[in-house]
């Protein structure tokens, strides 16, 4: 099992897909990285040579990934909130920050739908 950037890559997967398990590396960046290192996309993780693993480790080590990237993203959001931007305000209120509608959608961001009932006050029993 290859361990790159603190993440254990699954043995049975192709290296192109396995690299996407690292936070900050998607499919396109994975393809670009492997093309630059001249490693076949169809190679399984378990079939990588130690030299290829080391090349990948060095290349990924130069990029901002995992904890550093998460920390950077969190700090960016905190900065937006502190300076009082519209996007920071939307983040603070847990609402979509990129102009999506909220009247009917945005359930993922806003959570479970809460209804207030009919509005009628029920009569008390005596």
N, C-alpha and C positions, 0 to 999 in steps of 0.2 A: 504494500500500500504506500503510495507516494504522499509525502507530506510537504505541501507548498504553502507558504504564507500562513502557517499555523492551521491549515485545513487539511484533513485527510481526504484525498481524492478516491472515489470508488474505483475498485480494481477493474470491474467488467466493462466500464464505459469507455467510449472513444475519448481520446485526450481533448479533442475539440469541445465536447460536451462537459467533460469532467472539470475543465478549467472554469466553467461558469459557476461552480460551487463556491468559488472565491468571490466575496463581496466586492463589487467594483469591476468585475470582468464579465462581460456579456458575450454573446455568440460572435458578434462581429469583431470585437477586440481579441477574442480568442483566436479566430481565424487569422487575423492580421499578425499576431504575435508568433503563431506557429509557422506562418509563411516566411517571416523574417528569420526565424531560427532554422528553417528548412527541415521541419519535422512533418511527416505525413499526418493529415487530419484523421485518417482512419486507424491510426495506431491505438491499441488499447493501452490503458494505464499500466497494466501488469507487464506489457511487452516493452516498455520504455527501458532504454539502457541507462545506467547510472550517469553517463556523460550527458544524455539528453535531459534527464531530470535536473542535473546541475545547471544546464543552460536555461531551462525554464525557470528554476529558482532565482537565478541571477536577474533574468529579465523582469520577472514579477516583483522582485525586490526593489527595482528602480521605480516602480509605479506606486501611487498612493492607493492602497487597498485595505480591506478589513477594518481594524480598529481605528486607524488614522483617518480613513475616509468617513467612517461613522461619526467620529469626533468632529471632523471638519464640517460635516453637514449639520450636526447639532449646533455648533458654534455659529454657523451662518444663519440658522433660524433664530437663535437667541439674539443675534445682532439686529436682525430685522425687527424683532419684537421690541428691543430696547430703544431703537431710534424712531419707533412709532410709525412704520410704514403700513400701508394697507395690507400687504401680504403678511406682515408680522401680526397684524390684528386678526386676520383670518386664521392664522396658525394658532394664535392664543385661544380663539373661540372654537377651535376644532371644526372649521368649515373649509370647503374647497378654496384653494388660494389662486387658482388659475382661470377664473371666469366661468366655471361651470354653473349650471342652474341648480337651485336648491329647493325649489317649490315641490318638485315631485321626485327628483333623484337624490344623489349624494347619501344614500343609506350607509354605504361603507364608511364614509367619513363621519357622519352624524350619529350612527348607531341605530338601535332598535326604535321603531316608530312608537311614539307615546301619544295616546289620544286622551283628551280631557273629559270624555263622556258627552252626554247630551246638553249639559249646562243647566238642567232643571235641578232644583233643590228637592230632595225627597222628603216627604212628610214624616215627622217623628211619630213613633207609636207611643200610645199612652197606656 
